[in-house]
């Protein structure tokens, strides 16, 4: 197997030194862009269809969002153990195909008037479950495709593609639901997943199938190894706690937010999509800054400042009143700042996580952080719906937005805030499944990089 520092194709051809000269990386980038565009279109299509067409209540919207997020809690750890034993390309193309089929079925159900709330729940759960496996495989694939010194640039490019999806996806989804029909909106998401399938399946230089021992470890033992490694590493442990605080509060915020915009501010589906789409240009800026600011000011200061600014700007939203001519420009600024800060944090944290994790543990570590960080999202969505019903969307939005500030506080109080301008040292070799190696490699690697 090629080394992590100098990956090569199965034929022995070295990886090009420039990411954009690497045809396989370009195919992954195109596929990820299409996949993210399909996902962000779908994230707006299903809730808006429920609110505007099926007249879903706040509680029902919270349940719909929770159902779509529940697979993170139920399947993330299993996905990590499974992905570490398969080619990541195989996992990604199969999940792309599954999501295209699920949303295509939803489009047909809409066309024939059969898509009610129960069917929406089924589609949301299916897409969410497949997305868990895709996201774990995608995060593991980059480490196996590029050199470790290219991770920040690779993450910046891929997160930039997500930014492009955030620009077009919400606006497209809102416009299609509002101006055309829900079947067209669902079909558009299915087509994006089909495009991702076609692009990623053409990647040729992914890793060989992982070597499997004659007596493979039980899945529960592999899951335990991933959990133990994350708990034993200071950087990864902090990432988990900060991510959990953010994702729980953000899920609650978004439930109230999707109610607040059309019902309190009286915005149309197109205006809601436009406001949400402003996150995309902000995230694009955040991706660009992520390739520059940490090397100049240090990873720790950049992480804390970006999280505080990006999360704190949401505290302005509950104070909004007036006509769309007044509120929409303010929402555009809020979402732009939120996107820039959030993307800067995402790229920097992903680079830290990928660097301190051996290749043989990438899938399980990514899944463990996803499980801990996003596993509370369904509970956050339910809480957001409950608070909106009890307190009203304005008051509940203020309370849940304040909760988002826990994430930068956690990072500011941890050694992660003292990271300097270089990333922690990479492991010398990939990690196997042995318990002793997990224990030895799980110690903190922050000390040599704190300035």
C-alpha positions as CSV (number, residue, x, y, z in Angstrom):
1,X,0.0,0.0,0.0
2,X,1.3,3.5,-0.8
3,X,2.5,5.5,2.1
4,X,0.5,8.4,3.4
5,X,3.1,10.9,2.5
6,X,3.5,9.8,-1.1
7,X,0.3,8.1,-2.3
8,X,0.3,6.4,-5.7
9,X,-2.2,4.8,-8.0
10,X,-2.7,1.0,-8.1
11,X,-0.5,1.0,-11.1
12,X,2.3,2.8,-9.3
13,X,1.8,6.2,-10.9
14,X,2.6,8.9,-8.3
15,X,0.0,11.5,-7.3
16,X,0.5,14.8,-9.1
17,X,2.0,17.5,-6.9
18,X,-0.8,19.9,-7.8
19,X,-4.3,19.0,-6.7
20,X,-5.9,20.6,-9.8
21,X,-3.6,18.6,-12.1
22,X,-4.8,15.4,-10.5
23,X,-7.8,14.1,-12.6
24,X,-8.9,11.7,-9.8
25,X,-9.1,14.6,-7.3
26,X,-11.1,16.6,-9.8
27,X,-13.6,13.8,-10.2
28,X,-13.9,13.6,-6.4
29,X,-14.4,17.3,-6.2
30,X,-17.1,17.4,-9.0
31,X,-18.9,14.5,-7.3
32,X,-18.8,16.0,-3.9
33,X,-20.1,19.3,-5.3
34,X,-23.0,17.6,-7.0
35,X,-23.7,15.5,-3.9
36,X,-23.7,18.6,-1.7
37,X,-26.0,20.5,-4.1
38,X,-28.5,17.6,-4.0
39,X,-28.3,17.5,-0.2
40,X,-28.8,21.2,0.3
41,X,-31.6,21.3,-2.2
42,X,-33.3,18.5,-0.4
43,X,-32.8,20.0,3.0
44,X,-35.0,22.9,2.0
45,X,-37.5,21.0,-0.2
46,X,-38.8,18.6,2.4
47,X,-39.3,21.1,5.3
48,X,-40.9,23.7,3.0
49,X,-43.1,21.1,1.4
50,X,-44.2,20.1,4.9
51,X,-44.8,23.7,6.1
52,X,-46.3,25.3,2.9
53,X,-48.2,22.4,1.3
54,X,-49.0,20.0,4.1
55,X,-49.4,22.7,6.7
56,X,-47.2,20.9,9.2
57,X,-47.2,22.2,12.8
58,X,-44.1,23.2,14.7
59,X,-44.0,19.8,16.4
60,X,-44.4,17.9,13.2
61,X,-41.6,19.9,11.5
62,X,-39.4,19.1,14.5
63,X,-40.2,15.4,14.1
64,X,-39.5,15.5,10.4
65,X,-36.1,17.1,11.0
66,X,-35.4,14.7,13.8
67,X,-36.2,11.7,11.6
68,X,-33.8,12.9,9.0
69,X,-31.1,13.3,11.6
70,X,-31.7,10.1,13.6
71,X,-29.5,7.9,11.4
72,X,-26.5,9.9,12.7
73,X,-27.2,8.6,16.2
74,X,-28.2,5.1,15.1
75,X,-25.7,4.3,12.4
76,X,-22.6,6.6,12.5
77,X,-20.5,4.2,14.6
78,X,-21.4,1.2,12.5
79,X,-20.6,3.2,9.4
80,X,-17.1,4.0,10.6
81,X,-16.3,0.4,11.4
82,X,-17.7,-0.7,8.0
83,X,-16.0,2.0,5.9
84,X,-12.6,1.2,7.3
85,X,-12.9,-2.3,5.7
86,X,-14.1,-1.2,2.3
87,X,-13.0,1.0,-0.6
88,X,-14.4,4.5,0.1
89,X,-15.3,4.9,-3.6
90,X,-17.5,1.9,-3.5
91,X,-19.4,3.3,-0.4
92,X,-19.8,6.7,-2.0
93,X,-21.2,5.5,-5.3
94,X,-23.6,3.1,-3.7
95,X,-25.0,5.7,-1.3
96,X,-25.3,8.3,-4.2
97,X,-27.4,5.7,-6.1
98,X,-29.6,5.1,-3.1
99,X,-30.3,8.7,-2.4
100,X,-31.1,9.3,-6.1
101,X,-33.6,6.5,-6.0
102,X,-35.2,7.6,-2.7
103,X,-35.7,11.2,-3.9
104,X,-36.9,9.9,-7.3
105,X,-39.5,7.8,-5.6
106,X,-40.6,10.9,-3.6
107,X,-40.9,12.9,-6.8
108,X,-43.2,10.2,-8.2
109,X,-45.2,10.0,-5.0
110,X,-45.7,13.8,-5.2
111,X,-46.7,13.6,-8.8
112,X,-49.5,11.2,-8.0
113,X,-50.6,13.0,-4.8
114,X,-49.3,10.2,-2.4
115,X,-46.6,12.1,-0.6
116,X,-48.0,12.9,2.9
117,X,-46.1,13.4,6.1
118,X,-45.6,9.6,6.8
119,X,-44.0,9.2,3.4
120,X,-41.9,12.3,4.0
121,X,-40.6,10.7,7.2
122,X,-39.6,7.6,5.3
123,X,-37.8,9.6,2.6
124,X,-36.0,11.8,5.2
125,X,-34.8,8.8,7.1
126,X,-33.6,6.9,4.0
127,X,-31.7,9.9,2.7
128,X,-30.3,10.7,6.1
129,X,-29.1,7.1,6.6
130,X,-27.3,7.0,3.2
131,X,-25.8,10.4,3.9
132,X,-24.2,9.1,7.1
133,X,-22.3,6.4,5.1
134,X,-21.4,8.9,2.3
135,X,-20.0,11.5,4.7
136,X,-17.9,9.0,6.7
137,X,-16.5,7.6,3.4
138,X,-15.8,11.0,1.9
139,X,-13.8,12.2,4.9
140,X,-11.7,9.0,4.9
141,X,-11.2,9.1,1.1
142,X,-9.3,12.4,1.0
143,X,-6.6,11.1,3.3
144,X,-6.1,8.1,1.1
145,X,-6.1,10.1,-2.1
146,X,-3.7,13.0,-1.4
147,X,-0.5,13.6,0.6
148,X,-0.9,14.8,4.2
149,X,0.8,18.1,3.3
150,X,-2.1,18.6,0.8
151,X,-4.9,18.0,3.3
152,X,-5.6,21.7,4.1
153,X,-5.7,22.6,0.4
154,X,-7.8,19.6,-0.4
155,X,-10.2,20.2,2.4
156,X,-10.4,23.9,1.4
157,X,-11.3,22.9,-2.2
158,X,-13.9,20.4,-1.2
159,X,-15.4,22.6,1.5
160,X,-15.4,25.3,-1.2
161,X,-17.5,23.0,-3.3
162,X,-19.9,22.6,-0.4
163,X,-20.1,26.4,-0.3
164,X,-21.1,26.5,-4.0
165,X,-23.8,24.0,-3.2
166,X,-25.0,26.1,-0.3
167,X,-25.3,29.1,-2.7
168,X,-27.4,27.3,-5.2
169,X,-29.1,24.5,-3.2
170,X,-31.4,26.5,-0.9
171,X,-32.3,29.1,-3.4
172,X,-33.0,26.4,-6.1
173,X,-35.0,24.3,-3.7
174,X,-37.1,27.2,-2.4
175,X,-37.8,28.5,-5.9
176,X,-38.8,25.1,-7.3
177,X,-41.2,24.4,-4.4
178,X,-42.7,27.9,-4.6
179,X,-42.8,28.5,-8.4
180,X,-43.1,25.0,-9.8
181,X,-43.9,21.9,-7.8
182,X,-42.6,19.6,-5.1
183,X,-42.1,16.7,-7.6
184,X,-39.8,18.9,-9.7
185,X,-37.9,20.0,-6.6
186,X,-37.4,16.4,-5.4
187,X,-36.4,15.2,-8.9
188,X,-33.7,18.0,-9.1
189,X,-32.1,16.6,-5.9
190,X,-32.2,13.1,-7.3
191,X,-30.4,14.3,-10.5
192,X,-27.6,15.9,-8.5
193,X,-27.0,12.6,-6.7
194,X,-27.0,10.8,-10.0
195,X,-24.3,13.2,-11.3
196,X,-22.2,12.6,-8.2
197,X,-22.5,8.8,-8.8
198,X,-21.3,9.2,-12.4
199,X,-18.3,11.4,-11.4
200,X,-17.0,9.5,-8.3
201,X,-17.3,6.1,-9.9
202,X,-14.7,7.3,-12.5
203,X,-12.1,7.8,-9.8
204,X,-9.4,5.2,-10.4
205,X,-6.7,5.9,-7.7
206,X,-8.6,5.0,-4.5
207,X,-7.1,2.6,-2.0
208,X,-6.9,-1.1,-2.5
209,X,-9.4,-3.1,-0.5
210,X,-8.2,-3.0,3.1
211,X,-6.5,-6.2,4.3
212,X,-8.8,-8.3,6.3
213,X,-7.5,-10.7,9.0
214,X,-8.4,-14.3,8.8
215,X,-10.4,-13.9,12.0
216,X,-11.8,-10.3,11.8
217,X,-12.5,-8.4,15.0
218,X,-16.2,-8.2,15.9
219,X,-17.8,-4.9,14.9
220,X,-18.3,-3.9,18.5
221,X,-14.6,-4.2,19.2
222,X,-13.7,-2.1,16.1
223,X,-16.2,0.5,17.3
224,X,-14.7,0.5,20.8
225,X,-11.2,1.0,19.3
226,X,-12.5,4.2,17.5
227,X,-14.2,5.5,20.7
228,X,-11.1,4.8,22.8
229,X,-8.8,6.5,20.4
230,X,-10.9,9.6,20.3
231,X,-11.3,9.8,24.0
232,X,-7.6,9.4,24.5
233,X,-6.6,12.3,22.2
234,X,-7.0,15.8,23.6
235,X,-7.6,17.4,20.2
236,X,-10.3,14.9,19.1
237,X,-12.0,14.9,22.5
238,X,-12.3,18.7,22.4
239,X,-13.6,18.6,18.8
240,X,-16.3,16.1,19.9
241,X,-17.5,18.3,22.8
242,X,-17.5,21.5,20.8
243,X,-19.3,19.9,17.9
244,X,-21.9,18.3,20.2
245,X,-22.7,21.7,21.8
246,X,-23.0,23.4,18.4
247,X,-25.0,20.7,16.6
248,X,-27.5,20.3,19.4
249,X,-28.1,24.1,19.6
250,X,-28.0,24.6,15.8
251,X,-30.6,21.9,15.2
252,X,-32.9,23.6,17.6
253,X,-32.2,27.0,16.0
254,X,-33.0,25.7,12.5
255,X,-36.3,24.3,13.5
256,X,-37.4,27.6,15.0
257,X,-35.7,29.5,12.1
258,X,-37.7,27.6,9.4
259,X,-40.9,28.5,11.2
260,X,-39.8,32.1,12.1
261,X,-39.1,33.2,8.5
262,X,-42.3,32.3,6.8
263,X,-44.7,32.8,9.7
264,X,-43.3,35.7,11.7
265,X,-41.5,37.6,9.0
266,X,-44.0,36.4,6.3
267,X,-41.3,35.5,3.7
268,X,-42.2,33.4,0.7
269,X,-40.4,30.1,-0.1
270,X,-38.2,31.9,-2.6
271,X,-37.2,34.5,-0.1
272,X,-36.4,31.8,2.5
273,X,-34.3,30.0,0.0
274,X,-32.5,33.2,-0.9
275,X,-31.8,34.1,2.7
276,X,-30.4,30.6,3.4
277,X,-28.4,30.6,0.2
278,X,-26.3,33.6,1.6
279,X,-24.6,31.0,3.8
280,X,-22.9,29.7,0.6
281,X,-20.9,32.8,-0.4
282,X,-19.9,33.2,3.2
283,X,-18.7,29.6,3.3
284,X,-16.8,30.1,0.1
285,X,-15.0,33.0,1.8
286,X,-14.4,30.9,4.8
287,X,-12.8,28.2,2.7
288,X,-10.4,30.7,1.1
289,X,-9.5,32.2,4.5
290,X,-9.0,28.7,6.0
291,X,-6.1,28.2,3.6
292,X,-4.4,31.4,4.9
293,X,-5.4,32.5,8.3
294,X,-4.3,29.5,10.5
295,X,-0.8,29.7,9.0
296,X,-0.6,33.4,9.9
297,X,-2.3,33.7,13.3
298,X,-2.4,30.1,14.5
299,X,-5.1,27.4,14.4
300,X,-6.2,28.0,18.0
301,X,-7.0,31.8,17.8
302,X,-8.6,31.4,14.4
303,X,-10.8,28.6,15.6
304,X,-12.1,30.4,18.7
305,X,-12.6,33.8,17.0
306,X,-14.4,32.3,13.9
307,X,-16.7,30.2,16.0
308,X,-17.6,33.1,18.3
309,X,-18.3,35.4,15.4
310,X,-20.2,32.9,13.2
311,X,-22.4,31.6,16.0
312,X,-22.9,34.9,17.8
313,X,-24.4,36.6,14.7
314,X,-27.6,34.5,15.0
315,X,-28.5,36.4,18.2
316,X,-29.5,39.3,15.9
317,X,-32.3,37.3,14.1
318,X,-35.0,37.3,16.8
319,X,-34.9,41.1,16.9
320,X,-36.0,41.4,13.3
321,X,-39.3,43.0,12.4
322,X,-40.8,44.7,9.4
323,X,-41.3,44.1,5.7
324,X,-39.2,41.7,3.5
325,X,-37.4,44.8,2.1
326,X,-35.9,45.3,5.5
327,X,-35.6,41.8,6.9
328,X,-34.2,40.0,3.9
329,X,-31.0,42.1,3.5
330,X,-30.3,41.7,7.2
331,X,-30.8,37.9,6.9
332,X,-28.4,37.8,4.0
333,X,-25.7,39.5,6.1
334,X,-26.4,37.2,9.1
335,X,-26.2,34.0,7.0
336,X,-23.1,35.3,5.1
337,X,-21.2,35.9,8.4
338,X,-22.4,32.6,9.8
339,X,-21.3,30.7,6.7
340,X,-17.8,32.3,6.7
341,X,-17.2,31.6,10.4
342,X,-18.6,28.1,10.3
343,X,-16.7,27.1,7.2
344,X,-13.4,28.4,8.6
345,X,-13.9,26.3,11.7
346,X,-14.9,23.2,9.7
347,X,-11.9,23.3,7.4
348,X,-9.4,23.9,10.3
349,X,-10.9,21.3,12.6
350,X,-11.1,18.7,9.8
351,X,-7.4,19.2,9.0
352,X,-6.5,18.8,12.7
353,X,-8.6,15.6,12.9
354,X,-7.2,14.1,9.8
355,X,-3.6,14.9,10.7
356,X,-3.7,13.3,14.2
357,X,-5.5,10.2,13.0
358,X,-3.6,7.2,11.5
359,X,-4.9,6.0,8.1
360,X,-6.3,2.7,9.5
361,X,-8.6,4.7,11.9
362,X,-9.8,7.4,9.7
363,X,-13.3,6.0,9.1
364,X,-13.9,5.1,12.8
365,X,-12.6,8.4,14.1
366,X,-14.7,10.4,11.5
367,X,-17.8,8.3,12.5
368,X,-17.1,8.7,16.2
369,X,-16.9,12.5,16.0
370,X,-20.0,12.5,13.7
371,X,-21.8,10.3,16.3
372,X,-20.9,12.5,19.3
373,X,-21.1,15.8,17.5
374,X,-24.3,15.3,15.5
375,X,-25.9,12.5,17.4
376,X,-27.7,15.1,19.5
377,X,-29.2,16.9,16.5
378,X,-32.5,14.9,16.5
379,X,-33.0,15.9,20.2
380,X,-32.1,19.5,19.3
381,X,-34.7,19.5,16.5
382,X,-37.4,18.1,18.9
383,X,-36.4,20.7,21.5
384,X,-36.7,23.5,18.9
385,X,-40.1,22.4,17.9
386,X,-41.3,22.1,21.5
387,X,-39.9,25.5,22.5
388,X,-41.5,27.1,19.5
389,X,-44.9,25.7,20.4
390,X,-44.5,26.7,24.1
391,X,-42.8,30.0,23.9
392,X,-43.3,31.2,20.3
393,X,-40.8,31.1,17.5
394,X,-39.2,34.5,18.4
395,X,-38.4,33.7,22.1
396,X,-37.3,30.1,21.4
397,X,-35.0,31.3,18.6
398,X,-33.3,33.7,21.0
399,X,-32.8,30.9,23.6
400,X,-31.4,28.4,21.2
401,X,-29.2,30.9,19.4
402,X,-27.6,31.7,22.8
403,X,-27.0,28.0,23.3
404,X,-24.8,28.0,20.1
405,X,-22.2,30.1,22.0
406,X,-21.3,27.0,24.1
407,X,-19.2,25.7,21.2
408,X,-16.6,28.6,21.1
409,X,-16.5,28.6,24.9
410,X,-15.6,24.9,25.0
411,X,-12.8,25.5,22.4
412,X,-11.5,28.6,24.3
413,X,-11.1,26.7,27.5
414,X,-9.3,23.7,25.9
415,X,-5.7,23.2,24.7
416,X,-7.1,23.4,21.2
417,X,-7.2,27.2,21.6
418,X,-3.4,27.2,22.0
419,X,-2.6,25.5,18.8
420,X,0.1,27.3,16.8
421,X,0.7,27.9,13.1
422,X,1.5,24.3,12.3
423,X,-0.6,21.2,12.7
424,X,0.2,18.4,15.1
425,X,2.7,15.8,13.9
426,X,1.3,13.0,11.7
427,X,1.5,9.4,13.0
428,X,4.5,7.5,11.7
429,X,2.4,4.6,10.4
430,X,-1.2,3.5,9.8
431,X,-2.9,2.0,12.8
432,X,-4.0,-1.7,12.8
433,X,-6.8,-3.2,14.8
434,X,-4.7,-4.0,17.9
435,X,-5.9,-2.7,21.2
436,X,-2.4,-1.9,22.4
437,X,-1.7,0.3,19.4
438,X,-4.9,2.2,19.9
439,X,-3.9,2.9,23.4
440,X,-0.4,4.0,22.5
441,X,-1.4,6.2,19.6
442,X,-4.4,7.7,21.4
443,X,-2.3,10.0,23.6
444,X,-2.5,13.8,23.0
445,X,-0.3,15.2,20.2
446,X,-1.0,18.8,20.9
447,X,2.0,19.5,23.2
448,X,4.5,19.9,20.4
449,X,2.4,22.4,18.5
450,X,1.1,24.8,21.1
451,X,2.8,28.1,21.0
